[in-house]
Amino acid sequence: MPNIEDYLKKADKVYDRIAAVHDDKLELWIDHVVFTWQWWLGVFLTVIPWVIWFYVRKKDSTFRLITAGMFVIIISSWLDFVGVVRGFWHYNYDVIPTLPAFIPWDFTLLPVTVMLFLQFKPQMNPLIKGIVFAALSSFVGEPLFVWLKVYEPEKWKYIYSFPILICIYLIAYFISKRNEFEKIKND
């Protein structure tokens, strides 16, 4: 059986290294990222799509759309975090240096695009819309961010994102079609 004290000492050393790496990242971000045009682009892409969505959304579907959008934010952020930590890709121009994922992509572009796809032409086949969403994200969005030097795939190919994004869209679609949540009953 492992010794708990040995584990705790090793864990403390790992966390100290993580904190040191984050300090290095913050210093690099302050010296080379913040207020660059790429940083401003990230800020713009984080805010403006939400403003546009706020005005074009179907007001009576706001909660339904936000619920689906929150799913997209949670799953895309988690997958992005895993991809960065595993060395599949990295970002050069984070809006905020404390998160290892790209906020404009995970918190704005993906969820807002999904919510707009869900809202417009709701009678259209969701699989077709999911394929279009995934194709635009994988084969237009990702290469564009590579060209802008914001995103650097290391051990990742655009085609890998394609089926994942189809699944994300289809699950968001499923979530958006729920009629209501079951009420909480008194004991």
C-alpha positions, 0 to 999 in steps of 0.5 A: 500500500502506498505511503500517504506522506510520500504521495502528499510530498510528491503532490505538493511538488507537482502543484508547485511546478504548476503554479510556477508554470502559470506564473511564467505564462502570466509573465509571457502574456503581460510582455507579449500578448495583452493589447496586441491585435490578436488579443483585441481580436479575441476580446472582440470575438468574446463579446460581439457575437453575444451582443448580436445573439442578444438582439437576434434571438427568439425572445420566447426561446431564450432559456431553451437556447441558453440551456443548449448553449451552456452545454456547448460551453461546458463540453467544449471548454472541457475538451479544449482543456484536455486537448491543451493539457495533453499537448494536442494543441495550444493557443498563442494569444489567450484573452485571459492567461489563467485558462488553458482554453481559448475563451472566444472559441469555447465561450462564444463562437461555438455556443452562439453559432449552435444557438443560432443554428438551432433558432433559424430553420428549426424544421431543417434536418438536425444532422445536416445542420450539425454537419454544416456546423462541424464543417464550418468550425473544423475546416474554416474556423480552425484553419483561420485561427491557425493562419492568424497564429492564434491556434497551433495544432500539435498532434491534432488534425482538423478532421478529428474535430469534425465528428466531435462537433457533429455530436456536440451539435446533435446533443445541443439540439436534443437538449433544446427540444426538451419540453420542460424540466420535471418539477421538484416535488415536496417531500 
